[in-house]
Amino acid sequence: MKQPVPSMQSMQLLRQAARTLAALPADAFTKPAAVRSVWPEMIRGSYIVITGTRKNAGPRPTPRQIDEMDNVLACLAGLDETARRLLWARACGVQWRKLEQMTGRSRTSLNRDLHAALRAFQNNLA
């Protein structure tokens, strides 16, 4: 008996959580030690900035989006490592070809595992 394909709503939740996490502000206290610098942050006094030195910050996530992200990440934590990594990679937009190279597996088997991981993720949500 063939199992139904999990809804894409779960994948949309994961993608939204990845976007929310990427949009959260990162300051000197939230960066890992290997990324931090001992130099102080540069204060720009003018609006003339060399192209490529400033990253445009998009809109900040709302508290509701952050709460939803926390729920999604908590549900992800209940999965095994391979399912969690596969779901998060696809939520972040990692392409199939890159996943094939990283894991040494075919797209067909990765897609099968993705659907199984989505079903497990849906069970954790409920």
Backbone as numpy.savetxt, mean C-alpha at the origin, in Angstrom:
# Nx Ny Nz CAx CAy CAz Cx Cy Cz
-16.28 -28.30 -7.42 -17.14 -27.13 -7.42 -16.24 -25.90 -7.42
-16.52 -24.97 -8.33 -15.72 -23.76 -8.49 -16.17 -22.70 -7.49
-15.20 -22.10 -6.81 -15.52 -21.05 -5.84 -15.74 -19.73 -6.56
-16.64 -18.89 -6.04 -16.89 -17.60 -6.70 -15.68 -16.68 -6.59
-15.52 -15.84 -7.60 -14.43 -14.86 -7.61 -14.73 -13.79 -6.56
-13.76 -13.47 -5.72 -14.00 -12.45 -4.69 -14.31 -11.10 -5.31
-15.08 -10.32 -4.60 -15.48 -9.02 -5.14 -14.29 -8.09 -5.24
-14.35 -7.19 -6.19 -13.28 -6.21 -6.38 -13.36 -5.11 -5.32
-14.41 -5.12 -4.53 -14.53 -4.13 -3.46 -13.39 -4.29 -2.46
-12.97 -5.52 -2.20 -11.85 -5.75 -1.29 -10.57 -5.18 -1.86
-10.37 -5.35 -3.17 -9.16 -4.81 -3.79 -9.20 -3.29 -3.77
-10.37 -2.71 -3.93 -10.50 -1.25 -3.86 -10.18 -0.75 -2.45
-10.60 -1.49 -1.43 -10.26 -1.12 -0.05 -8.75 -1.14 0.15
-8.10 -2.16 -0.39 -6.65 -2.25 -0.25 -5.95 -1.11 -0.99
-6.42 -0.80 -2.19 -5.80 0.30 -2.95 -5.99 1.64 -2.24
-7.17 1.84 -1.67 -7.42 3.09 -0.94 -6.52 3.17 0.30
-6.32 2.04 0.97 -5.43 2.02 2.14 -3.99 2.35 1.73
-3.56 1.84 0.58 -2.21 2.14 0.10 -2.07 3.62 -0.25
-3.11 4.19 -0.88 -3.08 5.63 -1.20 -3.07 6.48 0.07
-3.86 6.08 1.06 -3.91 6.82 2.32 -2.56 6.77 3.03
-1.96 5.60 3.07 -0.66 5.47 3.72 0.40 6.31 3.02
0.35 6.35 1.69 1.31 7.15 0.94 1.09 8.65 1.14
-0.15 9.04 1.42 -0.48 10.46 1.56 -0.23 10.99 2.96
0.01 10.11 3.91 0.28 10.58 5.27 1.59 11.37 5.29
1.64 12.44 6.07 2.87 13.23 6.11 4.01 12.45 6.75
5.19 12.66 6.22 6.38 12.01 6.76 7.33 13.11 7.22
7.60 13.14 8.50 8.56 14.12 9.02 9.77 13.37 9.57
10.64 14.09 10.21 11.88 13.49 10.70 11.65 12.40 11.73
10.50 12.43 12.42 10.25 11.45 13.46 9.58 10.18 12.93
8.97 10.24 11.74 8.29 9.07 11.20 9.14 8.31 10.19
10.25 8.89 9.75 11.11 8.22 8.78 12.01 7.20 9.49
12.35 6.11 8.80 13.29 5.17 9.40 14.66 5.82 9.60
15.44 5.29 10.51 16.73 5.89 10.85 17.66 5.95 9.64
17.58 4.98 8.74 18.46 4.96 7.58 18.13 6.07 6.58
16.93 6.61 6.65 16.51 7.64 5.72 16.68 9.04 6.31
16.68 9.12 7.62 16.79 10.42 8.28 18.16 11.05 8.05
18.20 12.33 8.15 19.44 13.07 7.99 19.73 13.83 9.28
21.02 14.02 9.56 21.38 14.81 10.73 21.27 16.31 10.42
21.18 16.64 9.14 21.03 18.04 8.76 19.60 18.49 9.03
19.41 19.74 9.47 18.04 20.22 9.70 17.28 20.39 8.39
15.97 20.35 8.49 15.14 20.56 7.31 15.37 21.97 6.78
15.38 22.10 5.47 15.61 23.40 4.85 14.31 24.19 4.82
14.37 25.41 5.29 13.20 26.28 5.27 13.30 27.15 4.03
12.33 27.03 3.17 12.34 27.79 1.93 11.62 29.11 2.15
12.32 30.20 1.95 11.74 31.51 2.17 11.08 32.09 0.94
11.30 31.47 -0.20 10.69 32.01 -1.42 9.98 30.89 -2.16
9.22 31.29 -3.15 8.49 30.33 -3.94 9.26 29.88 -5.18
10.45 30.42 -5.38 11.26 30.02 -6.51 12.03 28.78 -6.09
11.67 27.68 -6.69 12.26 26.40 -6.32 12.74 25.72 -7.59
13.91 25.15 -7.54 14.43 24.42 -8.68 13.54 23.21 -8.92
13.22 22.97 -10.19 12.33 21.87 -10.54 12.88 20.55 -10.01
12.02 19.79 -9.40 12.40 18.48 -8.90 12.88 18.46 -7.46
13.02 19.60 -6.82 13.48 19.58 -5.43 12.34 19.53 -4.44
11.16 19.82 -4.88 10.02 19.81 -3.97 8.97 18.84 -4.48
8.47 18.06 -3.57 7.39 17.13 -3.90 6.08 17.79 -3.51
5.17 17.88 -4.46 3.87 18.47 -4.16 3.09 17.52 -3.28
2.72 17.99 -2.15 1.92 17.18 -1.23 0.47 17.27 -1.66
-0.14 16.13 -1.84 -1.55 16.10 -2.20 -2.40 16.38 -0.98
-3.68 16.20 -1.13 -4.55 16.43 0.03 -4.27 15.41 1.13
-4.32 15.85 2.34 -4.09 14.96 3.48 -5.30 14.07 3.69
-5.06 12.84 4.12 -6.19 11.93 4.36 -7.05 12.41 5.53
-8.32 12.13 5.44 -9.24 12.49 6.50 -9.12 11.47 7.64
-9.60 11.81 8.82 -9.56 10.83 9.93 -10.32 9.54 9.59
-11.41 9.67 8.84 -12.17 8.48 8.44 -11.32 7.57 7.55
-10.60 8.17 6.59 -9.74 7.38 5.71 -8.63 6.70 6.50
-8.09 7.38 7.49 -7.03 6.80 8.31 -7.58 5.64 9.13
-8.80 5.78 9.67 -9.43 4.70 10.42 -9.68 3.49 9.52
-10.16 3.74 8.30 -10.40 2.64 7.36 -9.08 1.95 7.00
-8.02 2.75 6.82 -6.71 2.18 6.53 -6.25 1.30 7.68
-6.44 1.75 8.91 -6.06 0.95 10.08 -6.81 -0.38 10.12
-8.10 -0.35 9.79 -8.89 -1.58 9.76 -8.38 -2.54 8.70
-8.07 -2.00 7.52 -7.57 -2.84 6.43 -6.23 -3.44 6.81
-5.34 -2.64 7.40 -4.03 -3.15 7.79 -4.15 -4.18 8.91
-5.11 -4.02 9.80 -5.33 -5.01 10.85 -5.81 -6.33 10.25
-6.68 -6.25 9.25 -7.14 -7.47 8.58 -6.01 -8.14 7.80
-5.14 -7.32 7.22 -3.98 -7.88 6.50 -3.05 -8.61 7.45
-2.92 -8.11 8.66 -2.01 -8.71 9.63 -2.43 -10.13 9.99
-3.71 -10.46 9.81 -4.20 -11.79 10.12 -3.91 -12.82 9.05
-3.35 -12.40 7.92 -3.05 -13.32 6.82 -1.62 -13.80 6.92
-1.32 -14.89 6.19 0.06 -15.36 6.15 0.90 -14.40 5.31
2.21 -14.50 5.44 3.11 -13.51 4.85 3.01 -13.44 3.33
2.93 -14.58 2.66 2.90 -14.55 1.19 1.62 -13.90 0.67
0.50 -14.21 1.30 -0.77 -13.59 0.89 -0.75 -12.10 1.17
-0.23 -11.73 2.32 -0.16 -10.31 2.70 0.72 -9.53 1.73
1.87 -10.08 1.39 2.79 -9.39 0.47 2.19 -9.27 -0.93
1.53 -10.33 -1.39 0.92 -10.30 -2.72 -0.21 -9.28 -2.78
-1.07 -9.28 -1.78 -2.18 -8.31 -1.75 -1.65 -6.87 -1.70
-0.67 -6.63 -0.85 -0.16 -5.27 -0.71 0.58 -4.82 -1.97
1.30 -5.73 -2.60 2.00 -5.38 -3.84 1.01 -4.99 -4.92
-0.06 -5.75 -5.06 -1.06 -5.41 -6.08 -1.81 -4.13 -5.70
-2.04 -3.91 -4.42 -2.70 -2.68 -3.98 -1.84 -1.46 -4.28
-0.53 -1.63 -4.20 0.39 -0.52 -4.48 0.67 -0.37 -5.97
0.13 -1.24 -6.78 0.27 -1.11 -8.23 1.48 -1.79 -8.82
2.08 -2.73 -8.10 3.21 -3.48 -8.66 2.68 -4.33 -9.81
3.34 -4.24 -10.95 2.85 -4.95 -12.13 3.15 -6.44 -12.04
2.35 -7.21 -12.79 2.48 -8.65 -12.77 3.88 -9.09 -13.18
4.45 -8.46 -14.21 5.77 -8.84 -14.69 6.81 -8.72 -13.56
6.73 -7.65 -12.81 7.66 -7.43 -11.70 7.45 -8.51 -10.62
6.20 -8.84 -10.33 5.91 -9.89 -9.36 6.41 -11.24 -9.83
6.29 -11.51 -11.13 6.81 -12.76 -11.68 8.32 -12.85 -11.47
9.01 -11.74 -11.71 10.46 -11.73 -11.54 10.84 -11.87 -10.06
10.09 -11.21 -9.19 10.41 -11.25 -7.76 10.19 -12.63 -7.15
9.13 -13.30 -7.58 8.77 -14.57 -6.96 9.20 -15.79 -7.76
9.49 -15.60 -9.05 9.85 -16.73 -9.90 8.66 -17.62 -10.22
7.47 -17.06 -10.17 6.25 -17.83 -10.43 5.51 -17.21 -11.60
4.62 -17.98 -12.20 3.88 -17.51 -13.36 2.73 -16.60 -12.94
2.25 -15.84 -13.90 1.13 -14.93 -13.62 -0.12 -15.73 -13.25
-0.30 -16.87 -13.89 -1.47 -17.69 -13.60 -1.49 -18.12 -12.14
-0.36 -18.61 -11.65 -0.33 -19.06 -10.25 -0.42 -17.86 -9.29
0.20 -16.74 -9.67 0.08 -15.54 -8.82 -1.37 -15.05 -8.77
-2.05 -15.09 -9.91 -3.45 -14.66 -9.96 -4.33 -15.59 -9.12
-4.06 -16.89 -9.18 -4.81 -17.85 -8.37 -4.59 -17.57 -6.88
-3.33 -17.33 -6.51 -3.01 -17.03 -5.12 -3.61 -15.69 -4.68
-3.67 -14.73 -5.60 -4.28 -13.44 -5.29 -5.75 -13.61 -4.96
-6.46 -14.40 -5.74 -7.89 -14.62 -5.47 -8.10 -15.35 -4.15
-7.23 -16.31 -3.85 -7.33 -17.01 -2.56 -7.04 -16.04 -1.41
-6.05 -15.18 -1.60 -5.73 -14.19 -0.56 -6.87 -13.19 -0.39
-7.50 -12.80 -1.49 -8.65 -11.88 -1.39 -9.80 -12.52 -0.63
-10.04 -13.82 -0.88 -11.10 -14.51 -0.13 -10.77 -14.54 1.36
-9.53 -14.82 1.70 -9.13 -14.84 3.11 -9.24 -13.45 3.72
-8.88 -12.43 2.93 -8.99 -11.05 3.40 -10.45 -10.69 3.66
-11.35 -11.10 2.77 -12.78 -10.85 2.97 -13.30 -11.54 4.22
-12.80 -12.74 4.48 -13.23 -13.45 5.70 -12.76 -12.71 6.96
-11.56 -12.10 6.88 -11.07 -11.32 8.02 -11.87 -10.04 8.22
-12.35 -9.47 7.12 -13.16 -8.25 7.22 -14.48 -8.51 7.91
-15.05 -9.66 7.66 -16.39 -9.97 8.19 -16.38 -10.26 9.66
